[in-house]
Amino acid sequence: MAASAYQEDDQDQTTIQISANKRFRLQNEEGKYLEYDGNNYTGDMKVYSCEQSDWESEHPIWNLRVAASNSFELTKAEEGCQFLCDDNNKGYAVTADGADKVTITSGKIKVEGDYYNLSAAMQSKNSEEGIVEVNAKVQGKQYDFR
């Protein structure tokens, strides 16, 4: 019985990876947020687990298990901040230096801003063979990646 309860909880969670030591604000569809201002972490988003990886590398990462959500919105991201999300076994990865906002919803990455460098990847199927990647310098308001 405990195993099935764990599986139910696990299905209600999403894995988020985000750059450590980079400022950001991450908000889910319910308005719950997690923010790092360069010194402190604050917010009301439920975090089930938090682990560090690549801590000794140039780009350490936080691996977070948070409540599942239909969308995540990343704002106030410091240059070089990487955001990865595994939503129902579909992976998304985005770095958008200079963007005002990155929104990940099921099947879509939306990036907004006037001028930014974009690197985005998304699984189009449930296998690594279905990965679509875009690297671009964007000038304009919005870029939708589906």
N, C-alpha and C positions, 0 to 999 in steps of 0.2 A: 504494500500500500504506500509506503514512503517513496518508493521509486516512481510510482505514477504521479504522486503529488509533486515530486521534483520536476518531472517532465512537463506538467502543466505550468509550473512557475517558469521553467526554462522557455516555453513557448511564448510567454508573456514578456520576454526580455529581448533586448537587442544589444549586440556588441558594437561598441563605438571605440575607435582608436583616434586619438588626437595628440598632436605634438605637445610634449612637455615643455615648459618654460616659454611658451608663446601665449600672448594674451588672446582671449576669445570669449565669446558668449554663445552658448548653445541652448536653444529653447525648443521644447516639443510642442505638439499641437494643442496641448492643454494649457500652455503658458508656463509650464514648469521649466526652470532654467538652471544651468550650471555656468559659472563665470570665473575666469581667472584674470585678475587685473595686473599681473606682473609680480605681485607679492602674495596675494591671498586668494583662496578658492571660496566662493560663496554660492548660494542658491538653494532652491527647494526641490530640485529634481532628485528622485530616489535613485541612489547608486547602490546596486547589490554587491558589486565587487570592483576593486580597483587594483591593478597590478602595473608595474613598470616593466618595459622591455627596451632593449637597446640603450640602457642607461649610460653606458660608457661610450656610446657612439656620438657622432656629431648631431644626430637627430633622435633623441630619446622620445619614447611614445608612452602615453597612458592607455591601457586597455581597460575599458569600463563596461560593466554590464548594467544597463539601465532599463527602466520600464519601456516596453515596446510602444511605438507611436507610429501613426500614419505619416508623420512628417517631422523633420528636424530642420531647424533654421540656425545657421551659423552667421553671426555678425561680430563686429569689433575684432576680427581676426588679424593678428600681427602678421607681417610679411613672412612667408615661409611656413605658415601654420598649415599642416596637413590634416585632413579630416577623412576618416574611413568609417563606413557603416556597413554592417551585415544585417540585412532586413529579410527575414524569411529565406535565408540561404541565397539571397541575391546581394552581391557586393557592389559598393559604390566607393570611389576614392576621388577626392577633390583637393587641389591646391589652387587658389585663385588670388594671387597677390594683387592688391589694389581694389578688389571687389568690395562692394558695400554689403552684400548679402548672398549667401549660398543656401538654397533650400533643397532638401532631398525628400522626395515623396516616392511612393511605390512606383517604380518604373521611370523616374524622371529626376534629373538634376537641373535646377534653375539657378543661374548666376546673374546678379544684377550689379551694375556700376557703370561709370562713365568710361573708364579705361583700366584694363587689368590683364594680367597674364594668367591664362587658364591652362590647367592640366587636369583632365577628368577622365575617369575610366568607370565602366559599368558593365556588369555581366548581363548579357542578353539572354542567356540560358543558365541552367543550373550546373554549368561546367566551365572550366577555365578556357575551353576552346571558344566560348561565346563572349569573350571580353572585347568591348569596343572602347577605343581610347582616342581622346582629342587633346591636342596641344595647340594653343592659339594665343595670339595677342588680339584682344577684343577692344574695339572702340565703339561705343554705343551704349545703350541702356541695358540690354538683357540678352542672355544666351540660354536657350532651352536645349538640353541634351537628353534625348529619349532613346 
